[in-house]
Amino acid sequence: MKAVGAICAFMLCGLGSIQAAQSQYLDQNQGQNGQFAAQNGGQAFAPPSQPANSAPATNAAQLKQWFSRYDQVRKQAQMTAGEKDRADNILSQGLSIFIAGPNKVQAQKLLTGLVSKYQVAIGQMKGLPLYPETSKLHRGYYQYFSDARTLFSDYLLVQNDLMAKDPRTGKRVMPQLMERKNNLENLERQIKQLDGELRSQYGIARYNG
């Protein structure tokens, strides 16, 4: 996921946007474990409405298993070494990726693959059990994967139409890039910090990815 920032930096040239991820799944799970719903636009995610001590504590074995499955979700969503190399190469090509030719085709292939990765990660996060101890981290990474998927989907959209507009607002996608990109990076920093704190608190091994 480190390469996400690199691709976002390229988009500062004027391409893409992150539409706020709206999730029916999150809405359906309200009340099961507090308000498990991500806020729009990559803003800081709200804590569960119910305090952790209002529900029975999750046992250590269940938490360990949760982190094991969650780590697998993160790993599958990361770029491979080959994808990172291709991304770096694409970033060095500048505006040539918007002109019909091999660079544009490579960029489309890479971005389509990333959208697919994040879509899979979203589905896998839905499959994780909801525990009070990990609900905020769970919600945070769900939002991150949703926002990242939308980012790269929008980038593909703009690659085909530089004047593309957000169908919800009627505004052009391109000028919204800076704020959306910053929101995504801020969200990633928050959830990575939370991840480390929870691992330390519950004696979970550091994420190796």
C-alpha positions as CSV (number, residue, x, y, z in Angstrom):
1,M,0.0,0.0,0.0
2,K,3.0,2.3,0.1
3,A,2.8,2.6,-3.6
4,V,-0.7,4.2,-3.3
5,G,0.9,7.4,-2.2
6,A,3.3,7.4,-5.2
7,I,0.4,7.0,-7.7
8,C,-1.6,9.6,-5.9
9,A,1.3,12.0,-6.2
10,F,1.3,11.6,-9.9
11,M,-2.4,12.5,-10.0
12,L,-1.5,15.9,-8.6
13,C,-0.9,16.7,-12.3
14,G,-4.6,17.0,-12.5
15,L,-6.3,13.6,-12.7
16,G,-8.7,11.6,-10.6
17,S,-10.7,12.1,-7.5
18,I,-11.9,10.1,-4.5
19,Q,-15.7,9.9,-4.2
20,A,-16.7,9.2,-0.7
21,A,-17.3,5.5,-0.3
22,Q,-20.9,4.7,0.6
23,S,-21.4,1.2,1.9
24,Q,-24.7,-0.6,2.3
25,Y,-22.8,-3.3,4.3
26,L,-21.8,-0.8,6.9
27,D,-25.3,0.5,7.2
28,Q,-26.7,-3.0,7.7
29,N,-24.3,-3.6,10.5
30,Q,-25.2,-0.6,12.6
31,G,-26.3,-1.7,16.0
32,Q,-24.3,-4.9,16.0
33,N,-21.2,-3.4,17.3
34,G,-21.8,0.4,17.6
35,Q,-22.1,2.5,14.5
36,F,-19.9,0.7,12.1
37,A,-20.1,3.3,9.3
38,A,-17.3,5.2,7.6
39,Q,-17.5,8.9,7.2
40,N,-17.2,10.3,3.7
41,G,-14.1,11.8,2.0
42,G,-11.4,10.1,4.0
43,Q,-12.1,12.1,7.2
44,A,-11.2,10.7,10.6
45,F,-13.6,7.8,11.5
46,A,-15.8,8.1,14.5
47,P,-15.4,5.6,17.4
48,P,-18.2,3.1,18.1
49,S,-21.2,4.5,19.7
50,Q,-21.1,1.9,22.4
51,P,-18.1,1.8,24.8
52,A,-16.0,-1.4,24.6
53,N,-16.9,-2.4,28.2
54,S,-20.6,-2.5,27.3
55,A,-20.1,-5.9,25.5
56,P,-18.3,-9.0,26.6
57,A,-14.6,-8.9,26.0
58,T,-13.4,-11.0,23.0
59,N,-11.0,-13.7,24.1
60,A,-7.4,-13.7,23.1
61,A,-7.6,-16.6,20.6
62,Q,-10.4,-14.9,18.7
63,L,-8.5,-11.6,18.5
64,K,-5.4,-13.4,17.3
65,Q,-7.4,-15.2,14.6
66,W,-9.0,-11.9,13.6
67,F,-5.6,-10.2,13.1
68,S,-4.4,-13.2,11.2
69,R,-7.2,-12.9,8.7
70,Y,-7.0,-9.1,8.6
71,D,-3.3,-9.3,7.8
72,Q,-4.1,-11.6,4.9
73,V,-6.5,-9.0,3.5
74,R,-3.9,-6.3,3.7
75,K,-1.3,-8.5,2.0
76,Q,-3.5,-9.4,-0.9
77,A,-4.3,-5.7,-1.5
78,Q,-0.7,-4.7,-1.6
79,M,1.2,-4.2,-4.9
80,T,3.6,-6.9,-5.9
81,A,7.2,-6.0,-6.6
82,G,6.4,-6.2,-10.3
83,E,3.4,-3.9,-10.0
84,K,5.4,-1.4,-8.0
85,D,8.1,-1.3,-10.8
86,R,5.4,-0.8,-13.4
87,A,3.8,1.9,-11.4
88,D,7.2,3.7,-11.0
89,N,7.7,3.5,-14.7
90,I,4.2,4.8,-15.5
91,L,4.8,7.7,-13.1
92,S,7.9,8.7,-15.0
93,Q,6.0,8.9,-18.3
94,G,4.0,12.0,-17.5
95,L,1.1,13.0,-19.8
96,S,2.0,10.3,-22.3
97,I,-0.2,7.9,-20.5
98,F,-3.2,9.9,-21.8
99,I,-2.3,9.6,-25.4
100,A,-3.2,6.4,-27.2
101,G,-0.3,4.1,-27.2
102,P,1.6,1.5,-25.0
103,N,1.9,3.8,-22.0
104,K,-1.8,4.4,-21.8
105,V,-2.5,0.7,-22.2
106,Q,-0.1,-0.2,-19.4
107,A,-1.5,2.5,-17.1
108,Q,-5.1,1.2,-17.7
109,K,-4.0,-2.4,-17.0
110,L,-2.3,-1.5,-13.8
111,L,-5.1,0.7,-12.5
112,T,-7.7,-1.9,-13.4
113,G,-5.8,-4.5,-11.4
114,L,-5.6,-2.2,-8.4
115,V,-9.4,-1.5,-8.5
116,S,-9.9,-5.3,-8.6
117,K,-7.5,-5.8,-5.6
118,Y,-9.3,-3.2,-3.5
119,Q,-12.7,-4.6,-4.5
120,V,-11.6,-8.0,-3.2
121,A,-10.3,-6.5,0.0
122,I,-13.6,-4.8,0.6
123,G,-15.4,-8.1,0.3
124,Q,-12.9,-9.8,2.7
125,M,-13.3,-7.0,5.3
126,K,-17.0,-7.6,5.2
127,G,-16.3,-11.2,6.1
128,L,-14.4,-10.5,9.2
129,P,-16.3,-10.8,12.5
130,L,-17.1,-7.6,14.3
131,Y,-15.4,-7.3,17.7
132,P,-15.6,-4.3,19.9
133,E,-11.8,-4.3,20.4
134,T,-11.1,-4.0,16.7
135,S,-14.2,-2.3,15.4
136,K,-12.5,1.1,14.8
137,L,-9.6,-0.5,12.9
138,H,-12.0,-2.7,11.0
139,R,-14.1,0.3,10.0
140,G,-11.0,2.3,9.1
141,Y,-9.5,-0.2,6.7
142,Y,-12.9,-0.8,5.1
143,Q,-13.1,2.9,4.4
144,Y,-9.5,3.0,3.2
145,F,-10.0,0.2,0.7
146,S,-13.3,1.7,-0.5
147,D,-11.8,5.1,-1.0
148,A,-8.7,3.7,-2.8
149,R,-10.9,1.7,-5.1
150,T,-12.9,4.8,-6.0
151,L,-9.7,6.8,-6.5
152,F,-8.3,4.4,-9.1
153,S,-11.7,4.0,-10.7
154,D,-12.0,7.7,-11.1
155,Y,-8.5,7.9,-12.4
156,L,-9.4,5.4,-15.1
157,L,-12.5,7.5,-15.9
158,V,-10.5,10.7,-16.3
159,Q,-7.9,8.9,-18.4
160,N,-10.6,8.4,-20.9
161,D,-12.2,11.8,-20.5
162,L,-10.3,14.7,-19.0
163,M,-13.5,16.6,-18.5
164,A,-15.3,13.8,-16.7
165,K,-17.8,14.9,-14.1
166,D,-19.0,13.4,-10.8
167,P,-22.5,12.1,-11.6
168,R,-23.6,12.9,-8.1
169,T,-22.5,16.6,-8.0
170,G,-22.1,17.5,-11.6
171,K,-18.6,18.9,-10.8
172,R,-15.5,18.0,-12.7
173,V,-13.6,15.1,-11.1
174,M,-10.1,16.4,-11.8
175,P,-10.1,19.6,-9.6
176,Q,-11.1,17.6,-6.5
177,L,-7.9,15.5,-6.6
178,M,-5.7,17.4,-4.0
179,E,-8.2,17.3,-1.2
180,R,-9.2,13.7,-1.8
181,K,-5.6,12.5,-2.1
182,N,-4.7,14.2,1.2
183,N,-7.7,12.7,2.9
184,L,-6.7,9.2,1.8
185,E,-3.2,9.6,3.0
186,N,-4.3,11.0,6.3
187,L,-6.7,8.1,6.8
188,E,-3.9,5.6,6.1
189,R,-1.7,7.3,8.7
190,Q,-4.4,7.1,11.3
191,I,-5.3,3.5,10.8
192,K,-1.7,2.4,10.7
193,Q,-1.1,4.1,14.0
194,L,-4.2,2.5,15.5
195,D,-3.0,-0.9,14.2
196,G,0.2,-0.6,16.0
197,E,-1.4,0.5,19.2
198,L,-3.9,-2.4,19.2
199,R,-1.2,-5.0,18.5
200,S,0.8,-3.7,21.4
201,Q,-2.2,-3.7,23.7
202,Y,-3.3,-7.2,22.8
203,G,0.1,-8.8,22.3
204,I,-0.3,-9.3,18.6
205,A,2.8,-9.7,16.4
206,R,3.8,-6.7,14.2
207,Y,2.3,-6.7,10.7
208,N,4.9,-8.0,8.3
209,G,4.1,-6.7,4.9
